[in-house]
Amino acid sequence: MAQTENLVHPVQIGRVALAGNLALAPMHRRTGLAFRLMARRFGAALTHTEMATPEELLRWERHRGGNRRKGGSLLASSPEDRPLGVQILPHRGAPLAEAAAMVAERGAGDLLDLNFACPSKRVAGEGCGAVYLRDPEAAVRFVETAARASPLPVTIKVRYGYTDSEEDRHLAPFLTSLTAIPGGRPWPR
Ligand SMILES: Cc1cc2nc3c(=O)[nH]c(=O)nc-3n(C[C@H](O)[C@H](O)[C@H](O)COP(=O)(O)O)c2cc1C
């Protein structure tokens, strides 16, 4: 029993204090407000919005509370739904700085999470997600852009490799590149 108790502990991510180290990962078309509130009742100390490109987030700002298909409910939240990570799916040429600044200015979330993990053909095929495991320089630039544009802590979501094959393991060199970012550190253990 004592061992189990030690597994759950508070975590500090920048200025965001989490009561525990259990988090709900972002899930496209799943982790809306109702789902997140349920996850919190079951012990999640942090939840995330579903992945959205910078363009989609800025569209949300224009259509807040409006047409769901136009992103009206993308960042819908409530006071009990905190702390909240807003997941961003960056890609080359996207207005990442504007989207990161908007999330902070609107108080729409407490931290920004950049998705360098999604390997799906639709996402990676459009130059998003796990493709940046193979391009750590671009990933570092995205992290720096988001961190400069917004006062919120920036986290990243990654996977072992772009594919599941043994030859395609990018995580170690990728994380080594990211340690060059001032203040960068792994998820506290
Ligand atoms: C339906 C579905 C949607 C997902 N959408 C996202 C997403 O928007 N962003 C993301 O980073 N990962 C996404 N993922 C990956 C999950 O966050 C998680 O990393 C993955 O399911 C592995 O965790 P598990 O082993 O607990 O299932 C999604 C997974 C599923 C099943």
The ligand as an ORCA input file, in Angstrom:
! r2SCAN-3c Opt
* xyz 0 1
  C      -8.830      8.227    -30.648
  C      -7.463      8.724    -30.309
  C      -7.143     10.041    -30.563
  C      -5.872     10.541    -30.247
  N      -5.599     11.855    -30.466
  C      -4.410     12.365    -30.043
  C      -4.165     13.771    -30.103
  O      -5.017     14.576    -30.480
  N      -2.939     14.203    -29.706
  C      -1.974     13.337    -29.235
  O      -0.881     13.799    -28.880
  N      -2.192     12.028    -29.149
  C      -3.391     11.526    -29.519
  N      -3.642     10.187    -29.370
  C      -2.634      9.336    -28.690
  C      -2.927      9.250    -27.207
  O      -2.796     10.535    -26.579
  C      -1.970      8.280    -26.487
  O      -0.648      8.739    -26.575
  C      -2.032      6.900    -27.078
  O      -3.381      6.450    -27.139
  C      -1.183      5.897    -26.253
  O      -1.646      5.834    -24.944
  P      -2.305      4.485    -24.414
  O      -1.250      3.444    -24.526
  O      -2.698      4.809    -22.991
  O      -3.492      4.248    -25.306
  C      -4.892      9.677    -29.689
  C      -5.225      8.336    -29.444
  C      -6.482      7.865    -29.736
  C      -6.805      6.415    -29.438
*
